[in-house]
Every structure is written in structure tokens, then in C-alpha cells.
Amino acid sequence: MKKILSVVLALVFCFALMSAATAEKAGEGLTIGIVYKQSGNAYFQAGVSGFEKAAEELGFTLMHDGPSDSSNDGQERIIRNYIDLGVDILCISANDAAGLVDVCNEARAQGIIVLSWDAKVDAEGRDLDIEPASAKAIGVQQLESIAETMGYEGKLAIVSAGATAPNQNLWIKYIEEELEANEAYSKIEYLGVVYGDDDYSKSYDVTKALIDKYPDLKGLIVPTTNGGPAVAKCIQDEGKVGQIKMTGLTLASDMADYIKAGIADATFLWNPIELGYVSAYVGVALANEELTAEVGATIEVPGFEGLEIIESDDGGLILYLNKLNPFTAETVDAWVDIL
């Protein structure tokens, strides 16, 4: 009898554990549709791996796609497809902050939660924006890094992604404001922005055009992961290593050799894996009404503390991870297998 009772108790305990395990899968029955700026982009592939890690832990279904041409139209088509498929949550890195507002509001009208991550959708078209750090902090850190490398004097230009890219444009806005306002940068001659459209060949070509036009060019800021290695290769091919320095937002794996060659003293990036991971947790919590999209609301995500929704500069809601990692000759190898 005792043996039978022990078996019964063991079975009850096992069923209790199974029920608890099932209860922990907060995302079961939910589907997240991810829209990124461009297919085949290593940065967004890393971001998707963060969503995949969260899917293993939370149990939601995951779909992801992005246009091959970094276009707003391509992203809109993908979003409409996700609406037709009946996703519960959209996570969008926008090529054009204003261009997706209408289709995102169509999704919201059908009860779909709309989050932007990495690059915002304008406030009127989203429930919440999730970003790695404040735009001002990201922009100013790149400027201070290259200014220090340049000895705070000489010609400086920016090689960005597309002209409508909302995150790049915001970082550049803060860079330009700081250049104008801070006396420390008074000897830096700012040449403005050229656009490589997140295309390797075009980024290389516009960099070469800058070098040809300004033979005494001294510094470049490249706030786009696809552009970084193209700009570095152009500097190398033009025999300008040591004369022209660059910084920017890059993958460690793309830039390790160039950093070690002295083309960049430091580049920077948050961890897109973490950005995708947190975005997934936030989306599931909102869908389950465990989190409300309002100022002051907080969420606990494994490995993160102090994640709080605040009001964004555009009047919408935003949540920052507040992590930015420097890649230098001493640190870059530790990141190569991660980013």
C-alpha cells in the first residue's frame, strides 16, 4: 500500500511540475511577426536570434522578414501579410518612421500590438518603441570618440544609411547639435552627410568620393552596421590608414581586422540579440495584459534590471536597454563570436 501511495504521490508531483512548466510558457498561443529593415543583414539576423531565444523560453510562434531593398513599400507589404496571417504582435524596425503609420494603425485596429525596435515607427502608429539607448547618448558617444582620435581638429564627415532612416537621422541630429554647441569641437570642420543606403558598394563609392574631394579628410562617422566595413575597406584601399580614422556603429565580426589595422580606434554597438530578446518579452507581456503601455510601467526580463517605460521626445512611449559596448583592439575579439 505504501508503495502504491508513493507511486501515486510521485505521479501527482510530476503532473504538478508539468503544469507549472506549462504555466511558465507565457507566450503559448501568441504569434510575433518581426519586420526588419533589410533581408540578409547580419545585424538583424543577430536580432532575430534574440527573439528565437525568447521564443524557446516563452513558447510563442515567430515569423520574420524584411525587404531586400530597404524600402518602406517592402516593409508595408510584409506588415499587411502579417495582418492577414493574424499575428498578435508586430515588432518593426522602420525604414521610414512616418511611412508605416497608416498600415500599423490598421494592425492596431484589429487588436495587434505594434512595437518598434531599433528604429521607431512614429508615435501615432505604435504602442511602444524599444531602443538600446537614448539617441543623444548614441550620437554623442560616436562624436566624442572620433573627435578624440582626430585630436579635436580637422575635416569630419558622416556616411549614413538611407536619407529617411529614422534612427540614423536622429543620431546625426544630436551629433550636429553637439558640434555646434560644444566649444571643444570648434576646430572640427564638419562636411555633412553622404548616404550609402546600407549597400556595401554604394557606401564604398560615396566614401571614395569624399576622399577624392577632400584629400585632407581626417575623420568619418558611420552610424550603420552595413556601411562600416565598406568605409573601412575604402580607407584601406585608398592608402589612407593612419590619416583617416573612422568610428560608428558596427558589428565586431565585421570590423575586427580593420580595428586591429588602426583604421578605427573604437566602434560601438549595443547587443542586437539582447534588443530582440527584450522586445519579445515586452510584446508577450503586453499581449497578456501583464504590462500596460504607459509612463512608469516596468517589466522584469531575465538578465535586465530597471526597464521602465518613459515618454519619448516624439510624445510616444519608449523603453531603453541602456547598454552600448565599445569595440577596441583590446576588446573586439571577445565580441567576434557574439556580434
N, C-alpha and C positions, 0 to 999 in steps of 0.2 A: 504493500500500500504506500509506504514511504517512497519507494522507487517511482511508482506511478505519479504520486504527488510532485515529486521532484521534476519528472519529465514535463508534467502539465505546467508547473511554475516556470520551467525553462522556456517552454513554448510561449507562454504569456509574455515573458520578458523579451523574447525575440520579436514577437509581434509588436510590443511596445517600442522597441528600438526601431523597427521598420516604420512604424507610424511616425515616430519622432523624425526619422531621416526624411520621410516623405514631407512632413510639415516644414522642414528646413528648405525645401525647394520652392522658394517664394515665387520663382518665375515660371513654374509649370503652367502650361496653357496660354502663355503670352508669346507673342512674336515681335521681335525687333527688326526693323528694316534700316540698314545703315546706308547712307549715301555719302560718298567721299568725292573729293574734287576731281580725281583723275584715276582711271584704272591703271594698274601696273606700277603705281608709285610706291616705292619701298616704305615711305613714311606711313602711308595709310595701311599698307599690309601689316606693319607693326601695330598700328592702332586696332585693326581687326583682331589680332591675336589677343589683345586685352579684352575685347568683347567675348572672344571664344573662351577665355579663362573664366570670365564671369558666368557664361552660359553653362559651363561644367558645374559651377557651384550653385547656380540659381535655377537651372533647368529650363530656361526659355529657349525658343527656337530662334535661329539667327539667319538673316539674309543680308548680303552686302553687294554693292555695285557702285560704279562711278563711270562717267563718260570718258571716252578715250581722248577727247579734245578739250577737256577742262571747261566745257561750255555750260551756261545756265540752262539752255534748252535741253541739253542732255540730262542734266540733273532733274529738270521738271518732268521729263518722260519717265525717269526711274521712280520718282515720287508717285506719279499717277498710277504706275504699275503696282506699287506697294499698296496704294489705297484700294485698288481693285482686288488685290490679294487679301485684304483685310488685316493688315498688321495692326498691332496695338500701340506700338511706339515707333516713331521715326527719329533717327539720330543723323543729323545732316551737317556736313562741313561745307559751307556755301561758297560757291564761286562768285556769287553776286548777292550781297546781303538783302537788297531790295527786290531783286528779280524773282525770288521764290516765295514772297509773302502771300500772294494770292493762292497758289496751289497748297501752301502749308495751311492756310486758313480753311481751304476746302477739306483738308485732312482733319483739322481740329473740329470742324462742324460735324464730322462723322464720329467724333469721340476718340480720335487718335491723338496721343500725346506727342507734341513736337518739341524735340530738344535739338539745339545746335551745339556742335562740339568742334573745337579747334578754330572754326571760322563761323561767325554768327550769321543767323538769319535776323533781319531787323526785328525790333521789339514787338511790333504789331503782328508778326507772323509766327511767334514762338511762345512756348510756355516757359522755357528756361534755356540759358546759354551756359555751357560748361567750358571753361578755359584753363590753361595751365598756370597762368599768372597774369597779373594786370598788364594791359597793353603798354602802359607807360613804363613799367619796370622792364619789360622785354626790350622795348625800343632803346631806352636809356642805357641799359647794360651793354648792348651792342655798340652804341656810340662811344661810351667810355672806354671800352676795350680797344677799339680801333684808334681812338684819339691817343691813348697811352702808347700804343705801338708806334704811332706816327710822330711821337714827341709833341703832340698838340699843335702841329702846323703842317701845311701842305694841302694839296688838292684831294678832295674826297668825293666819291660818287656812290650811288646805290644801284645795284642790279636786282630788281624785284621780279615778282611773278607777273600776273596779268594786271592791267590797269584798274580793273574793277574788284580785285581780290580784297575783301573787307579787312581781314586781319593784317595783311601786309600794309595796306594803306593807313591803318590806324597806328601801327608801329612807326611808320615813316612820318606820320603827323607829329608824333611825340619826339622823334629824332630831330625833325626840323625846328620844332619849338625850342628844344633844348639848345640846339646850335645857335639860335637867335638870342636866347635869353641868358645863356651862361658865358660869362667873360672868359672862362677857361678855354673856350673853343674859338676865341676871336681871331686866331691866326690860321684857322682851318678855312680853306676856300671850298665851299660846297658847290658842286657842279650839277646837282639834281639827280633825277631818277631815270633809268632806262629799264625796259621791260623785256624779259626773256620768255614770258608766257609759260613758265615751268617746262620749257622744252630745252633739252640739252644743247642742241645745235644752235638754236636762236640765242640762248644765254651766252654761249661761247662767242657767237658773232657780235653781239652787242658789246661784249667786253672788249673784243679786239678793236672794235670801232672807237671805243673810249680810249684805249691805249694809243691808237693811231692819232687821235685828235689831241690828246693830252700826253705827250711823251714824258712829262714830269709828274704824272699821276702817282699818288702815294698811297692811297687807301681806298678800299671797297668794302661796303657792307652788303651782304647777300642774305636777306631775310626769307629764304625759301630753300628747302632741302634739295629740290631738284636742280636748282641753279648753282649751288655751292661747288660741286665737283667740276662743273663746266667752267666756271670762273677760275678756279684754281688751275685747271689744265691749261687754260689760255695764258694765264700769267707765266706758267712754266714754259709753254711752247714759245712765248714771245721773249724768253730770256730775261724776265723781269723779277725773278726770285731775288729777294733781298731789297729790291727797290719798291715794289708794290706789295703791300700787305693786305690781307682780307680778314674779315670776320663774318659772322652771320649765324643763321640757324641751320644746322646741318646734322646729318646722321654721322655718328662716329665711324662707322664702317666705310662710308664714302670718303671721309676726309683724313683718315689716319695717316696715310703716306704723305699727303700734302702738308699736314701739320708738322710731321717729323722733318719734312724738307724745308721748313721755315717759311712756307707761304702764308700760314696763319699762326699767330701765337696762341690764339684760342678761338674756338667756335662754341656755340651753345645750343642746347635743346632740352626741353622737358622730355619726359619719357612718354611717347605716344601710346605705349602699351598700358601705362597707368591711366592715361586720359580715356582710352576706350573702356577700361575696366570700371572706373568710377562712373562714367556716363551710363553704362549698363545698369549698375546698382541704383543710380538715381532714377532711371526710367522705370525700372521694376517697382521701386518704392512709390513713385507717383501713380503708377497704374493700379497698385494695390491700396492706394489711399493711405499708405503709411507715412507719406511725406506730402506736404502741401506746398505748392509753388507760391511762396510768399516771403517777404523780407523777414529775416530772423530765424527761419526754419533751418534745422540742422539734420544731418544724416551721418550715421556711423557706417563706414565702409572699412572692411578689413585692411589694416596697414595704413590707414589715414586717420588723422585727428583734426578736429576744428573745421570741418567742412560746413560752411554756413552760406545760405542764400542771401545776397545783398542786392541793392539796386544798382543797375548798370548806368554808365554815362548816357546811354541812349534811352533811359527811362524804363527799360525792361528789367528782367531778373537775370542774375548771373551768379555762378559759383566758381571759385578759383581753387585749383590744387596747390598753388604757390610753391612750385618746385621748378628750378631751372639748373641744369647741370653744365659745368664748363668742361670742354674737351681740350686738353693741352698735350704737349709732348709727353708729359709725365702721367697723365690720366687716361688718355684716349684708348689705350689697349684694353683697359678694364671695361670699356663700354662697347668694344667692337662686336662682341657676340650678342649684345643686347639690342643695340640700335645700329 
